[in-house]
């Protein structure tokens, strides 16, 4: 699956299993794909090797919050989010609040 954000397509994987949700991007270097966590509004970056961009979206895939370059060993919550998307660092360039995320494939 891919998302379109700021006219760029980024490959993402849907984390459905317990193991995928537990480990996410931990211990990974040179991250080039993103992850989608459904029914989620809180993440951590413990044991991560590099900063990531984080987007919180509502049930209509509208961005309700985001964080650019969330460093390792941090906690982050987006209260109104129903889903969280973790992306490689520097994927978000501009203000994306209230924009719709388009899923493809």
Long-range contacts (C-beta under 8 A, 24 or more apart in sequence): 1-36, 1-103, 1-104, 1-105, 2-103, 2-104, 2-105, 3-34, 3-85, 3-101, 3-102, 3-103, 3-104, 4-101, 4-102, 4-104, 5-55, 5-87, 5-91, 5-92, 5-96, 5-99, 5-101, 6-92, 6-93, 6-94, 6-96, 8-91, 9-104, 10-34, 10-87, 10-88, 10-91, 12-36, 12-85, 12-87, 14-38, 24-86, 25-52, 25-86, 31-88, 31-89, 32-88, 33-88, 34-85, 34-86, 34-87, 34-88, 34-91, 35-85, 35-86, 36-83, 36-84, 36-85, 37-83, 37-84, 37-85, 37-86, 38-82, 38-83, 39-82, 39-83, 40-81, 40-82, 40-83, 40-84, 41-77, 41-78, 41-79, 41-80, 41-81, 41-82, 41-84, 42-75, 42-76, 42-77, 42-78, 42-84, 43-75, 43-76, 43-77, 43-84, 43-86, 44-74, 44-75, 44-76, 45-70, 45-71, 45-72, 45-73, 45-74, 45-75, 45-76, 46-72, 46-73, 47-72, 48-72, 48-73, 50-89, 51-89, 52-86, 52-87, 52-88, 52-89, 53-86, 53-87, 53-88, 53-89, 53-90, 53-91, 53-92, 54-78, 54-84, 54-85, 54-86, 54-87, 55-84, 55-85, 55-87, 55-92, 55-96, 55-101, 56-80, 56-81, 56-83, 56-84, 56-85, 57-81, 57-82, 57-83, 57-84, 57-85, 57-101, 58-82, 58-83, 60-100, 61-100, 61-101, 61-102, 61-103, 62-98, 62-99, 62-100, 62-101, 63-96, 63-97, 63-98, 63-99, 63-100, 63-101, 64-97, 64-98, 65-97, 66-92, 66-96, 66-97, 68-92
